[in-house]
Amino acid sequence: MPKGQHYAHYGNVVMEREYCVHCCQYSILIDAKLTCCGNPTVFDTTRSKRMSQAQDRRKRPTAAERQTILELQGNRCLYCDMLFNSAVERKGRLIYLKVNWDHFVPFAYSQNNYAYNFVAACQICNGIKGSSTFRTLEEARVYVMAIRTLKGIREDRDGGVAS
């Protein structure tokens, strides 16, 4: 790995950045080339560095955004695909699923309050996912469902739905 490689976070924008030994400065990479001198490089790191701050407050989506998200998701949790207000059973108790607004890429990591980063999740799945990050939605679903199974959470056999 070349010296000084990291993902540079400028607010909500992430760019590959590397120290150029020829130009004696840090440079952004575009198409695997340093922008300072055009020298090719291989970017191979997981290190990150915050260069400037984004919004410092976690927010909820607006009412219109919430409505759109719920419609797009069919009024279901993105992770377990269960309808909101339906019931699950854990240790003999019914739990009615409520909407929680989840940052798909955790706010603690990205500080991203844009609508495209919000999903509707039930309180159980949101708690399980927490601040974990995933490459794909499918990875997130597999992880969340495995933990739900370990915790003994299952659909209510009577099909209970809160009114």
C-alpha positions in Angstrom: 0.0 0.0 0.0 1.5 3.4 -1.0 2.2 5.9 1.8 -0.7 8.1 3.0 -3.7 6.5 1.4 -7.1 7.1 2.9 -10.7 7.8 2.1 -11.1 11.6 2.5 -14.5 12.6 3.9 -15.6 16.1 2.8 -19.0 16.5 4.5 -21.0 13.7 2.9 -18.6 13.2 -0.1 -16.0 10.5 0.1 -12.9 10.6 -2.2 -9.8 8.5 -2.5 -6.7 10.5 -1.5 -3.0 9.7 -1.4 0.3 11.3 -0.7 2.3 11.8 -3.9 6.0 11.4 -3.3 6.9 13.1 -6.6 4.8 16.3 -5.9 5.3 16.2 -2.1 1.6 16.8 -1.5 -1.7 14.9 -1.0 -3.8 14.4 -4.1 -7.2 13.1 -5.0 -7.4 10.0 -7.2 -9.5 9.9 -10.4 -9.5 6.8 -12.5 -6.6 5.3 -10.5 -4.4 8.3 -11.2 -3.1 11.1 -8.9 -4.6 14.4 -10.0 -1.5 16.3 -9.2 0.8 14.7 -11.8 -1.3 11.9 -13.4 0.9 9.1 -12.1 -1.0 5.8 -11.9 -1.5 4.2 -8.5 -3.2 1.3 -6.8 -5.6 2.4 -4.1 -5.7 -0.3 -1.4 -6.8 0.8 2.1 -9.7 0.9 4.5 -8.4 4.0 6.4 -10.6 7.0 6.5 -10.0 10.6 7.5 -12.6 13.3 8.1 -11.5 16.4 6.1 -14.5 18.6 6.9 -17.6 18.2 8.8 -21.1 17.6 7.5 -24.3 18.4 9.4 -23.7 17.7 13.1 -27.3 16.8 14.0 -29.1 13.6 13.3 -32.5 14.3 11.6 -35.6 12.5 10.6 -36.9 12.6 7.0 -39.6 15.2 6.4 -43.2 14.1 6.5 -43.3 14.0 2.6 -40.1 11.9 2.5 -41.5 9.5 5.2 -44.7 9.0 3.2 -42.7 8.3 0.0 -40.4 5.8 1.8 -43.4 4.0 3.3 -45.1 3.8 -0.1 -41.9 2.5 -1.8 -41.5 -0.1 0.9 -45.1 -1.2 0.9 -45.5 -0.1 4.5 -43.0 -2.9 5.4 -39.7 -3.1 7.3 -36.9 -3.0 4.8 -35.0 -5.7 6.6 -37.6 -8.3 7.7 -40.3 -7.4 5.2 -43.0 -7.5 7.8 -45.9 -5.0 7.8 -45.8 -2.3 10.3 -48.3 -2.7 13.1 -48.2 -6.5 12.7 -47.2 -8.6 15.6 -44.2 -10.9 16.3 -43.7 -13.2 19.2 -40.7 -13.4 21.5 -40.6 -15.4 24.7 -44.4 -15.7 24.6 -45.0 -12.0 24.4 -46.5 -10.1 21.4 -44.5 -7.2 20.1 -46.2 -4.9 17.6 -43.9 -3.5 14.9 -43.5 0.3 14.8 -41.7 2.4 12.2 -38.2 3.5 13.1 -36.3 5.8 10.7 -32.9 4.2 10.0 -29.9 5.8 8.3 -28.9 2.9 6.0 -25.4 4.1 6.1 -25.1 5.0 9.8 -25.2 8.7 10.7 -22.2 8.2 13.0 -20.1 7.1 9.9 -21.4 9.3 7.1 -23.3 12.2 8.8 -25.7 11.8 5.9 -29.3 13.1 6.5 -30.3 13.0 2.8 -33.6 11.3 2.0 -31.9 8.6 0.0 -30.1 7.4 3.1 -33.3 6.8 5.1 -35.2 3.6 5.3 -38.2 2.5 7.3 -37.3 -0.3 9.7 -39.1 -1.9 12.6 -37.8 -1.3 16.0 -36.4 -4.8 16.3 -34.4 -4.7 13.0 -33.3 -1.1 13.6 -31.9 -2.2 17.0 -30.2 -5.2 15.5 -28.6 -3.3 12.6 -27.5 -0.5 14.8 -24.4 1.3 13.5 -23.3 -1.7 11.3 -22.5 -1.1 7.7 -23.1 -3.4 4.8 -22.1 -3.5 1.2 -25.5 -4.5 0.0 -29.1 -4.5 1.2 -29.0 -8.3 0.9 -26.1 -8.5 3.3 -28.0 -6.4 5.8 -31.1 -8.6 5.5 -29.2 -11.8 6.0 -27.4 -10.4 9.1 -30.6 -9.0 10.7 -32.6 -12.1 10.0 -29.9 -14.3 11.5 -29.9 -12.3 14.7 -33.8 -12.3 14.8 -33.7 -16.1 14.6 -31.1 -16.3 17.4 -33.3 -14.1 19.6 -36.3 -16.4 18.9 -38.4 -13.7 17.3 -41.0 -15.1 15.0 -44.3 -14.0 13.4 -47.3 -14.2 15.5 -49.1 -17.4 14.8 -52.5 -15.8 15.2 -51.6 -13.1 12.7 -52.2 -10.3 15.2 -52.3 -6.8 13.7 -52.6 -3.7 15.9 -55.5 -1.4 15.0 
